[in-house]
Amino acid sequence: QVQLVESGGGLVQPGGSLRLSCAGSGTIFSINAIGWDRQAPGKQRKLVAHITRGGSAKYSDSVWGRFTISRDNAKKTGYLQMNNLRPEDTAVYYCNLGRTDYGGSYFPGDAWGQGTQVTVSS
């Protein structure tokens, strides 16, 4: 059974950077897409980035140009590098293993981590 553990969250000033990690397990990790979701206070959980098993990445408009998603299948770990952080990025961030279709849409699976808190504030 796949297990996912997010880490790397914390408090950062606006304009700062943070790198989140998603440590996984199981042989299924390398053949699944990885998605990063976030849930801000009072808002719905939203997909912000995903990466295919082949390494093709896609981002939401809100984070495009600032965030970079990557993966290391040998280490069974996914990453989300977050630059130029804004207060609006404050949220709990979750990683997920899912799949993509030929059009690039992401479909989440059942495996989720516990989340890691990111707070952007002065």
C-alpha positions as CSV (number, residue, x, y, z in Angstrom):
1,Q,0.0,0.0,0.0
2,V,1.3,3.4,-1.0
3,Q,2.1,5.9,1.8
4,L,2.8,9.6,1.3
5,V,4.4,12.0,3.7
6,E,4.6,15.7,3.0
7,S,7.3,17.9,4.6
8,G,9.0,21.2,4.1
9,G,6.3,23.6,5.1
10,G,6.8,26.6,7.4
11,L,6.6,30.3,7.8
12,V,8.1,32.5,5.1
13,Q,8.0,36.2,4.2
14,P,6.4,37.4,1.0
15,G,8.8,37.0,-1.9
16,G,10.5,34.1,-0.2
17,S,10.9,30.5,-1.3
18,L,10.1,27.1,0.1
19,R,10.6,23.5,-1.1
20,L,8.0,20.9,-0.3
21,S,8.8,17.2,-0.4
22,C,6.5,14.2,-0.8
23,A,8.0,10.9,0.2
24,G,6.3,7.9,-1.0
25,S,6.6,4.1,-1.0
26,G,5.6,1.1,-3.1
27,T,6.3,0.1,-6.6
28,I,3.3,2.0,-7.9
29,F,5.0,5.3,-7.2
30,S,7.0,5.4,-10.4
31,I,4.1,4.8,-12.7
32,N,1.7,7.3,-11.3
33,A,1.4,11.0,-11.8
34,I,1.9,13.2,-8.8
35,G,-0.4,16.1,-7.9
36,W,0.0,18.9,-5.4
37,D,-3.2,20.3,-3.9
38,R,-3.6,23.1,-1.4
39,Q,-6.4,24.2,0.8
40,A,-6.5,27.8,2.1
41,P,-8.7,28.8,5.0
42,G,-12.3,28.9,4.1
43,K,-11.6,27.7,0.6
44,Q,-11.9,24.4,-1.3
45,R,-9.0,22.2,-2.0
46,K,-7.5,23.0,-5.4
47,L,-4.9,21.3,-7.6
48,V,-2.0,23.7,-8.2
49,A,0.5,21.4,-10.1
50,H,1.0,17.9,-11.4
51,I,3.7,15.9,-13.1
52,T,3.3,12.8,-15.2
53,R,5.2,9.6,-14.7
54,G,7.4,10.8,-17.7
55,G,8.1,14.2,-16.1
56,S,5.8,16.5,-18.0
57,A,4.6,19.3,-15.7
58,K,1.5,21.5,-15.6
59,Y,0.5,24.3,-13.3
60,S,-2.5,26.3,-12.4
61,D,-2.7,29.9,-13.4
62,S,-2.3,31.0,-9.8
63,V,1.2,29.5,-9.4
64,W,2.5,29.4,-13.0
65,G,5.9,30.9,-13.3
66,R,6.6,30.7,-9.6
67,F,6.3,27.0,-8.7
68,T,8.2,24.1,-10.1
69,I,7.1,20.5,-9.7
70,S,9.6,17.6,-10.0
71,R,10.1,14.0,-9.1
72,D,12.8,11.5,-8.3
73,N,11.5,8.0,-8.9
74,A,14.6,6.3,-7.6
75,K,14.0,8.1,-4.2
76,K,10.2,7.8,-4.5
77,T,9.9,11.5,-3.8
78,G,8.1,14.3,-5.3
79,Y,9.0,18.0,-4.9
80,L,7.3,21.4,-5.2
81,Q,9.7,24.3,-5.3
82,M,7.8,27.5,-4.5
83,N,9.3,30.9,-5.3
84,N,8.1,34.4,-5.0
85,L,5.6,33.4,-2.4
86,R,2.6,35.5,-1.7
87,P,0.2,35.7,1.3
88,E,-2.4,34.1,-1.0
89,D,-0.3,31.0,-1.1
90,T,-0.9,30.3,2.5
91,A,-2.6,26.9,2.8
92,V,-2.1,23.3,3.8
93,Y,-0.4,21.5,0.9
94,Y,-1.1,17.9,0.1
95,C,0.5,15.5,-2.4
96,N,-1.4,12.7,-4.3
97,L,-0.7,9.9,-6.7
98,G,-3.0,9.9,-9.7
99,R,-3.1,9.7,-13.4
100,T,-3.3,11.9,-16.5
101,D,-5.2,11.5,-19.7
102,Y,-3.9,12.3,-23.2
103,G,-5.2,15.9,-22.9
104,G,-3.2,16.5,-19.8
105,S,-6.0,16.5,-17.2
106,Y,-5.2,15.1,-13.8
107,F,-7.3,12.5,-12.0
108,P,-6.4,12.0,-8.3
109,G,-6.1,8.6,-6.8
110,D,-6.9,7.5,-3.2
111,A,-3.5,8.0,-1.7
112,W,-3.0,11.4,0.1
113,G,-0.4,12.6,2.6
114,Q,-1.2,14.3,5.9
115,G,-0.4,17.7,4.5
116,T,2.1,20.4,5.4
117,Q,1.3,23.9,6.4
118,V,2.7,26.8,4.4
119,T,2.3,30.3,5.8
120,V,3.4,33.4,3.9
121,S,3.3,36.5,6.2
122,S,5.3,39.5,7.3
